[in-house]
């Protein structure tokens, strides 16, 4: 499927990036690969912003529930950088971790721009989707009203280290 064929679908991509970035920066999470906060948030935000989809039909939300002000600043600046390149990226925050990932998604869905979207793609902080991810998954939703969810294979960035 070409991107133009699916142009009618307004897509909302949520990158729950900052929470893990903050955990890595503070050492709260013991990853088995040499990830740093910079690697995590820049890679995941960059991958979400570089998805192959009509830019006028794509909203990328980076939901930051980190508690470290320096991490919040870095993540917000990264979003601003992508916005200056023409990507419709929204930096959103929430206080606390109530409900964890489900709570983050619920909070992300409260924004007016999220309510106008037909489809949602949700990515964790340590996941970088391939640029054609949406072109390979959204058609399953668009062309089959009985399908409500598409789960894709997940490969860790540094799985061998």
ZIJO-V656255 format. One line per field, one symbol per residue. ss: DSSP state (h for helix, s for strand, l for the rest). psi: psi as a letter, one per 30 degrees, with the letter a starting at -180 (. if undefined). A space follows every 50 residues. Layout:
ss: ???
psi: ???
This chain:
ss: llhhhhllllsssssslhhhhhhhhhllllllllllhhhhhhhhhhhhhl llllhhhsssssssllllhhhhhhhhhhhhhhhhllllsssssllllllh hhhhhhhhlllhhhhlllssssssllllllllhhhhhhhhhhllllllll lllllllllll
psi: kleefgffjkkjkkjiefeeeeeeefgfkilglikleeeeeeeeeeeefg kjkkefgkkkkjjjglfjeeeeeeeeeeeeeeefggkikkkkllklgkfb eeeeeeeeffkefeffkelkkkklegkjklegeeffeeeeeegjffkfkk klkkkkehff.
